[in-house]
Amino acid sequence: MLRMRTLYAILILILIISGVFLWYTFSRKNPEPVLTTETIPSTERSTVLVYFIDNNNEATTTSCGITRGVARNVKKGEGVYKNTLINLFEGPNRYEKDDGLISTFEPPSSLPANIKSLADYFNGISIVDGVAIVDFKEKALLYLNSTACTQESIKRPIENTLKQFPEIEQVEYSINGEVFRDWDA
């Protein structure tokens, strides 16, 4: 009787370990969610491209702004531009990272530890006469007004992402509602 209980206990333990292993293995192969925790009916979604820096492109060694677009599903309607940028600021998923895409919206180690990601400084976006004005809090200037290469690697993905919309011809940046044009580089 004791042998039988021990055998059952070992069998149950093996089943539990196998189940955990299978769950872990298969959950890692599923793509990460890309937009939202709420379920959006397909009739209310739109497929857009978000552009990330492409480290696999050989031209990246001579240009800081070589991008590649990947598809995302975003909520349609008034907030489509904002939702698209939020998706962009979330960065590439792990499969896209494995494929050489990188996000330039996280603070580099050269910045103080209390600096947040660019997404944390994003206020919103407005479109006026074909110009998208992307508004940020003042601390975003640590990203946006840096060296020429850093500026290009941050602004190019934003601009390429927004210019996919036919109504957007140009992208400008504002700080707390004031268009910023005094770039250092």
N, C-alpha and C positions, 0 to 999 in steps of 0.2 A: 504494500500500500504506500509506503514512504517512497519507494522507487518510482511508482507511478506519479505521485505528486511532484517529485523532483523532475521527472521527464516532462510533465505538463508545464511546469514553471519554466524549464529551459526552452520548450517549444514556444511558449507565449513570449518569452524574452526575445527569441530569434524573430518571431513575427513582428514584434514592436520595432526592433532594430531595422529589419528589412523595410517596414513601412516608412519609418523616418528616412532611411536612405533613399527609397524611391521617391518620396515626397520632395526631398531636397534636390535630387537629380532632375526631376521633371519640372520643378518650379523654377530652376535656373535656366531652363531652355525656353521658357515662355517670355515673350517680349514684355518690357516694362510698360505700365500704363503711361500714356503720353499727355493727357490734357487735364482731366478732372476726375474727381471722385464720384460725381453725379452721372447717372446714365442719361445720355442725350439721344433721343430718337434720330435715326439716320437722316430723316427729312429735315432736321434742324442743324445738321453738321455740314461743314464744307472742308474739302481737302485743300491744304495749303502747303507751301514749302517753307521750311526754315533752313537758313544757311549757316553752316559752321565752318571754321577754318579746317582745311584739309591738309593734314600733315603728310599724307601719302603722295601728294602731288609734288613732283620734282621742282616745280616753279616756286614752291614755298620757301626754298632756300634763298631766293632772290626777291621775293615779294611777301609781305606780311599779311596780305589780304586775299589769298587764294581760298575760295569757298566752294562748298558742294552742298546742294540742297537735299533735304530729306523730307518726306511727306509726314504731315500731322493732320489730325482731324480736329477742327475747332468749331465752336458754337457759331452759327451764322448770326447775322443781324448787326446791330449797332456796334457791338463790342468785338467784331471780328479782327480788327487791327490790334486792339489791346490783347485779345486772347492769343493772337499769333505771336506777338512779342513775348508774352508770358511763356509760351511754349519754347521760344528761342532761348530765353533767359534760363529756362530749366536745364538746358544743355542737352548734349547727345545722350542716348541711352547706352547701356554697356556694350551692345552689339555695334552700334555706330562708333563708339570709342575704339573698340577692337579693330574697326575698319579705318582708323586713322583720323576720325573727326574729333576736334577738341573744342571746348568752350573757353572763351576768353573773358567770361563774365564773373569769374571767381577771383578773389583777391590773390595776387601773387605773394610769395613769401617775403618779398621786399617791402610790402606795406605793413603798417602796424597791425597787430593782432585784432584790434577792435574794428577794423574795416570789414564791412559786410560785402556780400555779392552785389553786383550792379542791379540785380532785380529788386533788392531791398531799397534802392534809391529811386526806383521807377515810379513816377507820379501818374503818367497816362500819356495819351496821344490825341492830337487833333489834326484834322485835315482841312486846309484852307487853300482854295484855288490851286489844287494839284500839289501842294507842299504839305508833307507830313511833318508835324512838329512833335518830336518826342521829348517829353518833359521829365526831368529828374530833380532830385534834391541836390543840394550843393556838394555833398560829399562825392557825388558821381564824377565830379571833375577830376578826382584822383585817377579815374579810368579814362575819361573822355579827353582830358587835356594833358596827356603824358607825352612820351617820346613819339616821334612820327610813326615808328613801327607799331607801337602799342595802340596808338590812335587808329591806325588802319585796321589792325586785327580786331578791334572792338567795333568800329563804325561800319566796316564793310559788311559783316554779317547782318547787322541791323538794316542797312540800306538795301542790300540785295533782297532781304526778306520782304521789306515793305514795297520795293519797286516791282514786285510780281503783280501787284494790284494795278490795273491799267489807269486808275484815277490818281495814282501817286507818281509824280514825275521827279520830285526832289525831296530830300530829307534834311531837316534842320533839327538842331538840338536846343532845348531851353532848360534853364535852371530856375526852378520855382516860378515858371511862367514867363521869364525873360529870355528871349532868343539870345544865344551865346555865339559870338563870332570871333572872339579874341583868342584864337587857338595858339598855343605855344609853338607847335611844330608845323 
